[in-house]
Amino acid sequence: MRVHELAKELGVPSKDILAALEEMGLGGRTASSAVPEEAIPRLRASGGKTVPGAKPKTATVAPLPERRPEKPAEPEDVGAAPTESGDGKVPAATAVVEPVAEVAPPAEPAPAEALPTIRASRGASAQDIAEKTGRTPAEVVKKLFDLGEMVPATQSLADETIEILVRELGFHAEIVGLEEAEEAEEEQVDESRLRPRPPVVTVMGHVDHGKTLLLDAIRKTDVAAREFGGITQHIGAYQVHLDGHEITFIDTPGHEAFTAMRARGSQVTDIVVLVVAADDGVMPQTIEALNHARAAGVPIVVAVNKIDKPEADPQRVRTDLVQQGIVPTQFGGEYEFIDVSAKTRAGLDNLLETILLTAEVQELKADPHGPARGSILEAYLDRGRGPVATVLVQRGTLHVGDALVVGTVHGKVRAMFDEWGKKVTAAPPAKPVQIQGLAAVPEAGDEFRVVEDEREAKHIGQERGARVRAAELVASRPPGLQELIAMTREGEVGELNLVVKADAGGNLEALIDALEKLPQEEVRVRVIHRGVGAITENDIRLALASQAVVIGYNVRPNAEATALAEKEGVDVRLYRVIYEAIDDVRSALSGMLSPEERVLELGSAEVRAVFRVPRMGAVAGCYVTRGTITRGAKARLVRDGVIVYDSRIGSLRRFKDDVREVAEGFECGIGLENFQDIQEGDVIETYEVREVARSL
């Protein structure tokens, strides 16, 4: 019996059964996993709730606190005799023990949280910082001048400048995008107003594995669709119905739009359905789509398509994906594999049911009240209707006549259509609709939000446009290979992200194996995507979103990828010899290692007399006992084996002449920089600190 079947029998949600299994020590299951036979009677007896006493660890840990009071009970008998002569000894012992346990733990964390945090948008000006910190623009400009920056109050600042400036003003800065900064100013959502919403599903996979045919089959299977007489218009997203539940599907052009949304920070997908053909197996674009889905951190359901073909081998698909870390639940993993056929429509109901079960565990909710907010799925310019955008509402309800702003574009909803081309007046959360009335074509992945009126929308759009243009002037580009090395030396990066493309699978595997064999104790190579073929725009977008370096072996980027890489500043390295690529990566990792500091002892001198010289202070008459004393070298003054002062040799004389160095066995006069407390018997040691480059 499976988890969802037992939940339906007991009339409880699947998540309660999963929680009860977790308490029994039988976790790591999903709603479609089988329930162990020994656990079914206990779950039925408890009604599917958490079984009392199911966790064996609680019984072993519980008695431990009870044993601790027994130890202080023994000293009471031992201390009974001394209490007659002096009662104050016993209270003194208890008074010492108690404060140590109470006061010591919270003493250190307090200073770390002393500075309050403010959210500053990227490209903020001194005037914006003044408003958030409660200062006048003149005070902020003066502080910038003290920091060495001469800028007017309205000029945009770089991210590093904002962080330093805000810290000087007594705050901690969190640099966010323009829309994120506006979100911080809005009120929090009331959890009591949250209602369940349909899951948003993105279907991804290889172009020849039947993704579009599967989507068409799902639409034709939809009972509600038959009432409208079929599909009349395709707008990039639609909803299907199953047993009173709705599922929103995003019909995007593969993983391209999915990556673009992730790069812009927009997360609209709840579940990813990875389509793999049973007769073709795992292909390069399948792995590419899988990497994008993993990077987004959403649940993955694998649909093994084309099982109706004679040469279909669903088991091979499972074996190939296990090598990619996608282990089916049948093998003890956590990923659901559903065998389907878009042609015969076999397994489609099982696929939809699995999606609903996965969504049930996630407990997807949204607030249907208030102004609407959501994301742009796609947009284009229609000759007859003007700018047209497909939007997905994520919060609130969108109505016809609402004024909204999308990035730097503003407008008013003049008309709204569903996926069948039927006019609608309202769109609740997770409802995809097509809208008209925008002043320009927005970008896919941009967030929209409803405002009070069209005038406010226009004002916000214009203000955003000005600030975006200003931020572009100071925005830092994605780091290249050399910048990543510098960042690692400062402790900011612990790994080198790579996107690797090669001309053949054998060459690709050889290159990946060689890279993974490099020593990776302190810094490591992380290959976020590998593939065969030319470097495409998808590779550049993935590298941009993950701050990675693109490595191409015997391949070239196409024109679009080259233009995008130059525009976004993505570092692309091309090689013809595999060892050159390995050596470059090894050199990069070696440069990312912090250098080793070695102290080289140069010499030592014994202080035998101290002279007071006008305008020079104390001068030590010394005898060089070892090595060489060099003027300007680092020196430490040692007294009775303890280092008293660490400085430099300020002056070095032999008789009345200034000299550069004095060798062992000679006398000399030594003056230390900024130190006068020299005594007879002290030892002056000179040394040099050298940074030695480390290598892998």
Phi, psi and omega in degrees: 000138181270166184298313184292330177291318177293324178296319179294323180295319182273350179073034179233160177294155179297330182294332176292319177297317179297321179294321178294320177296324178296320178295330179280357184083020180243043184282191180078023181246164177243180183294338181262002181283158178281143178271130177303142184300322183290342182269341185298313179300321181292322179292320178294323180293327181266003180072022179086000180273178180297129183279123179297139177071017182282338183269115181291336184292331183294325183290327181280330183277330187300317183291345185300313179298334183287335182282334183297319178295340182292329182293313177293345179290330181292317180299340180296320179291321181293322182277003182293324182292314182291343182297338180289323182275326180208103182288343186287346184289319183291313176299327180296322180293318179291327181292331180284324186286318189293312184296333183297318182288331186271322190270326190298313188299313186278008187290320187277319186295342187301313183296333183293331183258020184290321185278127175289152184257135173237149179260120179246133180285150180297130182084019180292152180260174178297327178294320177295318178296322179298319179296322184281333182260358179074024177252169174274152177304327180296320179295320180292319178297321178295320178296322176297321179296320178295331179275359179094012180247118178256093182226149174287169186291338185259002181276139179290147183248152176288160182299317180296321179295320179298316182298315181293317182297313182295323178295322177295333179273002176094022180227166172251128185265135171246108184280122181228169175289169184298316182290327177293324178295324178289329178296324183296334182278351183270160181287153180287152181283135177284119183295334179292343181265359181286140179230151177300144180230159178293150176285150177254120188243133173250129179261124184229163178155182179293149186295334183257014184261013173085027180295311181295319179296324177294319178296318178297320179295321178295320179294320180288334178285336183300125181293320181293331181293327181295331181292333180268001177080025177099186185273132178249340183203140179248120185242010177097350178203152182199170179237144173239162185237141178210116178053043178081002178251154179245147175229128179262122178254136175258116181264081182262163177288077179065217183267001182296306180293329179298317179291320179299320178295319181294321179296330179272000178083012180264129180237102182248349186265135176261324183221142176247129173257114181265115182266126178229130180284133182290337181267351184243331179080196182282126181247168181304318180289336174295315179294322179297314178297322179296320179296320178294319180294321178295319181297330179282343177070038180244157178299147182240129173244125183264124176254110179274104188267168176063038178285352180280347182284146181298325183272010181293140179220081181299330181294326179293324177298317179297318180295319180295320181286335175298324177294339177266007179089007178260096184263124180293159177296332178296335179262011182091011179269199184237008182254134180274131176245124181240124176277122183226165173221113179292334182284313180264356181063024178283137177080001182293318178297322178295322178296314180296322179294321178296321177297317179295322178294319177297320179291327180297321179293327181286341181054062182284125181221157178206160179267112181281354183263158176087181181298144184280149172219150181183198184232154176273122179275316176201158180207148179205169180256116179263136184299320184272331186251352181083203179297128179234134183228140172263122185241153174240116180285129180249335180209144182076191179229130180268130181242156172294134183098352179289140173270133183220161178231134181234103183062244177259005182257139177239170179171185179224136183290104179276323180210152183218133184231150174269190185289348179261005182081010180272137180291137176231156181253343181213149179227111179283180180301144181068017178260120177272132179220163177250129185239154175232153177123004178282151181284335180209175180274117178282172179268145177296135182097347178291151179265139175248154174211146182274137178242183189293310181212175184292329179295317178295321178299317179295319180296315180295319179299316179293320179295319177297318180301317180294319182287326177295317178296323178290322180293328180297333181287333184245356183294138177278140179283162177302142185293140173273189184296315181293322179293324177297322178296316179296320179296323180292323178297333178272004178082018183267334184232135178248001183208158179250109180280135182228143167246115189249127175234142181221171184276341181211156182296323179296315178297322180296314181295321179297318180292316181296317180298318179295321179292322182287342179277352178294143178302133186224043180286313183259318176234146186223159176267131177237108179274104183277342176201140176226148182192166179250132179123183183294157176284122185251177177299327180298320179296319180293319180295319179295318177295323179294317182289332185250006182052054183249165174255134181267127178244123179244127180247112181061025176228165180230151174282146176285176186298318181294320179294321178297316180296318180293320179296320178292323181291316185268353178075030179279133182279118180243121179247129182245138183224151174250339180244129186295327182290331176295319178296317181295317181296320179296317179293320177297318178296321179296317179293323178295320177292336179282344176287138177292138183293153179269129180266126179239133180265122180252115179287129182261318181180173178215151181221142180263132180279118181251344177201154179236128181243141176259112183252131178301141179064001178237337180085213184281131176237128183267124172277115191237160172237122183286116183264338182204140175068215184226138175261122184244137179294136180087354181284155175293141184217149175234140179262119183250127179232118181056040177079005181244134178286117182269320184207146179239118185210212177228161174283107182280320180219148181217119182230149170235113193060240181256004185258137171286131181234160180275325180205157178229131184273173181296139178092002180245157177264155181198169175249129185238132173242129180267144179292128172058035178211129184239345185276070179256135182234157177296140182095348176291159178239129177256119180248132177255146182208171179222134178259120181245137176266119182255124180293136178262152180227157179281000000 
